[in-house]
């Protein structure tokens, strides 16, 4: 794992954990304020739905890629020769990068639309448009990780070919 991926993995883990802890504290404070003082915190449900949960869910995507924890089907790759398996894996990485870039593009368009209209939560004045920018950021990051994986596979194959 390169320094970039190690730092990124640490940052994603810490940020996601912090978002979960802050979300839990927010929800507990809301419940206590509602029960004890009959004064719930304004917009808690919307903040959880439109801020905390997207942060946790979206940051989990590149974190899973970094830690190799995505669901994979290895039936074809396990039975193939190492060179063929490497070609399939590089192809899958390139395809994953292209799909990620497409999601990033769509996400950026949606974020710009929501910025233009000043998007807020359903029935409250809690602003939501800034969170939409997390989608293109996460998917560009995921595309970069796919490209790094493909590059690492190609390097290993080249180094293995030079040793023989």
N, C-alpha and C positions, 0 to 999 in steps of 0.2 A: 504494500500500500504506500503510495507516495505521500509526501508531506501535505500536499493540497487535499487529498482525500481524507487523511487522518484529521486535519484541522476541520474540514467540512463535516465529517462524521461527528466529531466532538461538538461542534457548533449546533448541528441539527438536533443532537441528543439533548443538549443543555436547553436549547430554546424550546423544544417540544415539552420537556419535563417542566420547565418554568411555566409554560402556558397551561399545562394541566394543573399544576399547583395553584396558580392564580385563579383559574376557573373554579377549582374546588373551594378555595377561600371565598370567592365571590358568591358562589351558590350557598355556602353555609351561612355567610353573613346575611344574605338575602332571606334565607329561611328563618334565622334567628330574629332578624328585624321584623319580619312579618308576624312571627309567632308572639314575640315578647312585646314589641312596641306597636304592633298593628300598623306598621309603616314599611312596606317592602321597598327594596331598592328599585328605583325607576329603571326600566329597560333591561333588567337582568336576563330574562328569557331571550330577548333579541340579541344582546351582547354575546351570550353563550352560543346562540344559533349562527350568528353572522360573523363573529370574530374568533372566539376560542376554538370552536369545532373545525372551521376551515383551516386554521393554522395548524392544529394537531394533525388533521387528516392529510393535508397537502405536504407538510414537512415530512410525514412518514413515507411518502413515495420515494424521494431520493435517498432517505435513510435506509429503506429496505434494499434499494439498488446497491448502495455502498456496502451493506453487510451481507449481500448475496442471499437475501431472505424472501425474494419473490418466488412465487410458485413457478416451477419449471417442469417441462415435459422433456425428459431426456431419452425417450425410447429410440429415436433415430440416431442421436449423437452417441449413445452408449455402444451401439452395435457397429458404428462406422470406424474406419481407420482414423488415427489421430489427425492426419492432414485433412481428411474430409470433414471430421467433426469441427476442426478449426474454421473451415470455410463456412459451414452451417452456422456456427456461433457468430462469426464476423458478420454474416448476412443478417442474422437476427439482431445484432447490435445496430447495424446500419438502419434496418427497418424500424427498430425501436426509436432511434434518433430522429428519423423522418416523421414518425407519428408524434413524437414529443414536440418537435418543431411546429407541426400542424396544430396541436393543442395549444401551444404557446401563442401562435398567431391568432387563433380563435379567441383565446383568453384575453389577449391584448386588445382586440377589437371590442370585446364585451366590457373590459375595464374602462376603455376610453368612452364608450357609450354611457356607462354608469357615472363616470366623472362628469360628463356633459350635462346629465340631468340631475346631478347631485343626489344620487340614490340613497334612500334611507330604508330602515326596517319597515315591515308591513304597517303596523298601526302606531308606531312611535316615531320620534324625531332622531333616533339613534342612526348616525351616518354609517353607511356600509360600503360606499364606493372604494375606499382605499384598499380593503381586503381583496378586491377583485384583481389587483395587480400582483398578488401572490401567485396566481395561476400561471401567467407567463414566466415569472421568475423561476418558479419550481420546474416547469417543463423545459425551459432552456437549460437549466442546471442538469436535469435528467438527460437531455440530449448530449450535453458535454460528458456526462458520466458514461453514457453508451459509447461515445467516440473514444474515450479513454480506455474503456474495456476492449474495444476492437483493436486499438493500437497496441495494447499490452499483449493481446493474443497473437497479433502479427509479429511483434518483437520476439516473443517466446518461440514462435515457429522459425523465425529467421535465425535466432541464436541456436536452436536445436539443429537446424540444417547446416550451420557452419561447423558445429562440433563433430558431425558425422563424416 
